[in-house]
Amino acid sequence: QVQLVESGGGLVQAGGSLRLSCAASGRVFNIWRLGWNRQAPGKERESVASATRNGDITYVDSVQDRFTISGNIAKMTVDLQMNSLQPDDPAVYYCGACVDGIWYWGQGIQVTVSS
């Protein structure tokens, strides 16, 4: 089992920035991939960014060049720096960790963007 706790969400004006953080605990030594998903009201959940233990990073096209995922293996944390937030970005953001092919997710944290 892996437990994940997100922090750092909130309200920001369009064009502004937020930094989400996630702390993992439990079977962290078996974590292969860490990532962030999001789900907006009425929309399907989508993968925003993820990073593997060996450094492979992927982003959904809509956040490329605006969001940056970074991790600290020693502390087992993963952050998502979100810049130039847009009206399409508000959602509940979830931190996830993949262990032995199974994804574990945090409770989620709200990100709201005001125009």
C-alpha positions in Angstrom: 0.0 0.0 0.0 1.0 3.5 -0.7 -0.5 6.6 0.9 -0.5 10.0 -0.9 -1.3 13.4 0.5 -1.6 16.4 -1.7 -1.2 20.1 -0.7 -1.0 23.5 -2.3 -4.2 23.9 -4.2 -6.4 26.9 -4.0 -7.7 29.9 -6.0 -5.6 31.8 -8.4 -6.2 34.4 -11.1 -5.9 33.4 -14.8 -2.3 33.7 -15.8 -1.1 33.1 -12.3 0.8 30.1 -10.8 0.3 27.4 -8.2 2.5 24.7 -6.9 1.0 21.4 -5.9 2.9 19.0 -3.7 2.4 15.4 -2.9 4.0 13.2 -0.2 4.1 9.5 -0.5 4.5 7.0 2.3 4.2 3.2 2.7 5.7 0.9 0.1 7.6 3.8 -1.5 10.7 1.8 -2.5 8.6 0.0 -5.1 7.3 3.1 -6.7 8.0 3.1 -10.4 6.0 6.1 -11.6 4.6 9.2 -9.9 2.1 11.5 -11.6 -0.8 13.9 -11.5 -4.3 13.5 -12.9 -7.1 15.9 -12.9 -10.8 15.8 -13.2 -13.0 18.8 -14.0 -16.8 18.8 -13.5 -18.5 16.9 -16.3 -15.2 15.8 -17.8 -13.3 12.6 -17.8 -10.3 12.2 -15.6 -7.0 12.9 -17.5 -3.4 12.4 -16.9 -1.6 15.7 -16.7 2.0 14.8 -16.0 4.0 11.8 -14.9 7.6 10.8 -14.3 9.3 7.5 -13.9 12.0 6.6 -11.5 14.5 6.6 -14.4 13.6 10.2 -15.4 11.1 9.7 -18.3 8.6 12.6 -18.1 5.3 13.0 -20.0 2.8 15.8 -20.2 -0.6 16.1 -21.7 -0.4 18.5 -24.7 -2.6 21.1 -23.0 -0.1 21.8 -20.2 3.1 21.3 -22.1 5.5 24.3 -21.5 3.2 25.6 -18.7 3.4 22.8 -16.1 6.5 21.1 -14.7 6.6 17.9 -12.7 9.5 17.4 -10.3 10.3 14.8 -7.7 12.5 14.1 -4.8 13.2 10.4 -4.5 14.9 10.7 -1.1 11.9 12.5 0.4 9.4 10.6 -1.8 7.6 13.8 -2.9 6.4 15.0 -6.2 5.5 18.5 -7.1 3.6 20.0 -10.0 4.5 23.6 -10.8 1.6 25.2 -12.7 2.3 28.5 -14.5 0.1 30.5 -16.8 -3.1 28.9 -15.4 -6.0 29.1 -17.8 -9.8 28.7 -17.6 -9.5 25.1 -18.8 -7.2 24.2 -15.9 -9.6 24.2 -12.9 -10.2 20.7 -11.6 -9.6 18.4 -8.7 -5.9 17.3 -9.0 -4.9 13.9 -7.8 -1.4 12.7 -7.1 -0.7 9.1 -8.0 2.0 6.5 -7.6 2.4 3.3 -9.6 3.7 0.2 -7.7 3.9 -3.1 -9.4 1.5 -2.0 -12.0 -1.1 -0.8 -9.5 -1.9 2.9 -9.2 -2.6 4.5 -5.8 -4.2 7.9 -5.6 -4.5 10.7 -3.1 -7.8 12.3 -2.0 -7.4 15.1 -4.5 -7.0 18.8 -4.2 -9.1 21.6 -5.7 -7.5 24.1 -8.1 -9.7 27.1 -9.1 -8.9 29.7 -11.6 -10.7 33.1 -11.7 -11.0 35.1 -14.8 
